[in-house]
Amino acid sequence: MAKAGHQRMMAAVNHGEANSVDILKQYLSRVDEIIGERTSEEQKYDHEVVRWVRRGKGISKAIAKANEKYPKEALKVNDDNLADVEAHYKYLAEHEAIMERLGALKK
């Protein structure tokens, strides 16, 4: 009887792990849809913007700093698109934080 109970518990644990993997796959698939394909230079530029935002700079200042470092990838931001750009980089910052936490869990 104890053995059967243990097997049921293991099945529940394995089922939970499968759900976690599914959720992670769904998340990563959705991220790919939102962020899209980026060149390595675009990724570096985006990371630079996020880095400055994390340091407490506003989005305009963070973009200006990234534009200095990666002029070929420079964004032109104006009042019409500033809110959308800010939302995009807020999302990227959250995504990077999630990926860092997932990396830390693997260790």
C-alpha positions as a Markdown table, in Angstrom:
| # | Residue | x | y | z |
|---|---|---|---|---|
| 1 | Met | 0.0 | 0.0 | 0.0 |
| 2 | Ala | 2.8 | 2.4 | 0.8 |
| 3 | Lys | 4.4 | 1.6 | -2.5 |
| 4 | Ala | 1.2 | 2.5 | -4.4 |
| 5 | Gly | 0.9 | 5.8 | -2.5 |
| 6 | His | 4.5 | 6.6 | -3.4 |
| 7 | Gln | 3.9 | 5.9 | -7.1 |
| 8 | Arg | 0.8 | 8.2 | -7.0 |
| 9 | Met | 2.9 | 10.9 | -5.4 |
| 10 | Met | 5.7 | 10.6 | -8.0 |
| 11 | Ala | 3.1 | 10.7 | -10.8 |
| 12 | Ala | 1.8 | 14.0 | -9.4 |
| 13 | Val | 5.3 | 15.4 | -9.1 |
| 14 | Asn | 6.1 | 14.4 | -12.7 |
| 15 | His | 2.8 | 15.8 | -13.9 |
| 16 | Gly | 3.6 | 19.1 | -12.2 |
| 17 | Glu | 7.0 | 19.2 | -13.9 |
| 18 | Ala | 5.4 | 18.6 | -17.3 |
| 19 | Asn | 3.0 | 21.5 | -16.7 |
| 20 | Ser | 5.9 | 23.7 | -15.7 |
| 21 | Val | 7.8 | 22.8 | -18.9 |
| 22 | Asp | 4.6 | 23.4 | -20.9 |
| 23 | Ile | 4.1 | 26.8 | -19.3 |
| 24 | Leu | 7.8 | 27.7 | -20.0 |
| 25 | Lys | 7.5 | 26.6 | -23.6 |
| 26 | Gln | 4.4 | 28.7 | -24.0 |
| 27 | Tyr | 6.1 | 31.7 | -22.4 |
| 28 | Leu | 9.1 | 31.4 | -24.7 |
| 29 | Ser | 6.9 | 31.0 | -27.7 |
| 30 | Arg | 5.0 | 34.2 | -26.8 |
| 31 | Val | 8.2 | 36.1 | -26.2 |
| 32 | Asp | 9.4 | 35.2 | -29.7 |
| 33 | Glu | 6.1 | 36.6 | -31.1 |
| 34 | Ile | 6.4 | 39.8 | -29.1 |
| 35 | Ile | 10.1 | 40.5 | -29.5 |
| 36 | Gly | 10.6 | 38.9 | -32.9 |
| 37 | Glu | 13.9 | 38.0 | -34.4 |
| 38 | Arg | 16.7 | 40.3 | -33.6 |
| 39 | Thr | 20.3 | 40.4 | -34.8 |
| 40 | Ser | 23.0 | 40.2 | -32.2 |
| 41 | Glu | 23.6 | 43.9 | -32.6 |
| 42 | Glu | 19.9 | 44.6 | -31.9 |
| 43 | Gln | 20.1 | 42.4 | -28.9 |
| 44 | Lys | 23.1 | 44.3 | -27.6 |
| 45 | Tyr | 21.4 | 47.6 | -28.2 |
| 46 | Asp | 18.2 | 46.4 | -26.4 |
| 47 | His | 20.3 | 45.1 | -23.5 |
| 48 | Glu | 22.0 | 48.5 | -23.2 |
| 49 | Val | 18.7 | 50.3 | -23.0 |
| 50 | Val | 17.5 | 47.9 | -20.3 |
| 51 | Arg | 20.8 | 48.2 | -18.4 |
| 52 | Trp | 20.3 | 52.0 | -18.2 |
| 53 | Val | 16.7 | 51.7 | -17.3 |
| 54 | Arg | 17.7 | 49.4 | -14.4 |
| 55 | Arg | 20.2 | 52.0 | -13.3 |
| 56 | Gly | 17.3 | 54.4 | -12.9 |
| 57 | Lys | 17.5 | 56.4 | -16.1 |
| 58 | Gly | 14.3 | 57.4 | -17.9 |
| 59 | Ile | 13.6 | 55.7 | -21.2 |
| 60 | Ser | 14.7 | 58.8 | -23.2 |
| 61 | Lys | 18.0 | 58.9 | -21.5 |
| 62 | Ala | 18.5 | 55.2 | -21.7 |
| 63 | Ile | 17.9 | 55.3 | -25.4 |
| 64 | Ala | 20.3 | 58.2 | -25.9 |
| 65 | Lys | 23.0 | 56.2 | -24.0 |
| 66 | Ala | 22.3 | 53.1 | -26.2 |
| 67 | Asn | 22.3 | 55.3 | -29.3 |
| 68 | Glu | 25.8 | 56.6 | -28.4 |
| 69 | Lys | 27.2 | 53.1 | -27.9 |
| 70 | Tyr | 25.4 | 51.5 | -30.9 |
| 71 | Pro | 24.8 | 54.3 | -33.5 |
| 72 | Lys | 23.9 | 51.8 | -36.3 |
| 73 | Glu | 21.0 | 50.5 | -34.2 |
| 74 | Ala | 19.9 | 54.0 | -32.9 |
| 75 | Leu | 16.3 | 54.5 | -32.3 |
| 76 | Lys | 14.5 | 57.7 | -33.1 |
| 77 | Val | 11.9 | 58.3 | -30.4 |
| 78 | Asn | 9.3 | 61.1 | -30.4 |
| 79 | Asp | 6.2 | 61.9 | -28.4 |
| 80 | Asp | 4.1 | 59.8 | -30.7 |
| 81 | Asn | 5.9 | 56.6 | -30.0 |
| 82 | Leu | 7.6 | 57.1 | -26.7 |
| 83 | Ala | 4.9 | 55.3 | -24.6 |
| 84 | Asp | 5.1 | 52.3 | -27.0 |
| 85 | Val | 8.9 | 52.2 | -26.9 |
| 86 | Glu | 8.9 | 52.5 | -23.1 |
| 87 | Ala | 6.4 | 49.6 | -22.8 |
| 88 | His | 8.5 | 47.5 | -25.1 |
| 89 | Tyr | 11.6 | 48.0 | -23.0 |
| 90 | Lys | 9.7 | 47.5 | -19.7 |
| 91 | Tyr | 8.7 | 44.2 | -21.2 |
| 92 | Leu | 12.2 | 43.3 | -22.2 |
| 93 | Ala | 13.5 | 44.2 | -18.8 |
| 94 | Glu | 11.0 | 41.9 | -17.2 |
| 95 | His | 11.8 | 39.2 | -19.7 |
| 96 | Glu | 15.6 | 39.5 | -18.9 |
| 97 | Ala | 14.9 | 39.3 | -15.2 |
| 98 | Ile | 12.8 | 36.1 | -15.7 |
| 99 | Met | 15.5 | 34.5 | -17.8 |
| 100 | Glu | 18.2 | 35.4 | -15.2 |
| 101 | Arg | 16.1 | 33.8 | -12.5 |
| 102 | Leu | 15.6 | 30.7 | -14.6 |
| 103 | Gly | 19.3 | 30.5 | -15.1 |
| 104 | Ala | 19.9 | 30.9 | -11.4 |
| 105 | Leu | 17.5 | 28.0 | -10.8 |
| 106 | Lys | 19.6 | 25.7 | -13.0 |
| 107 | Lys | 22.7 | 26.2 | -10.9 |
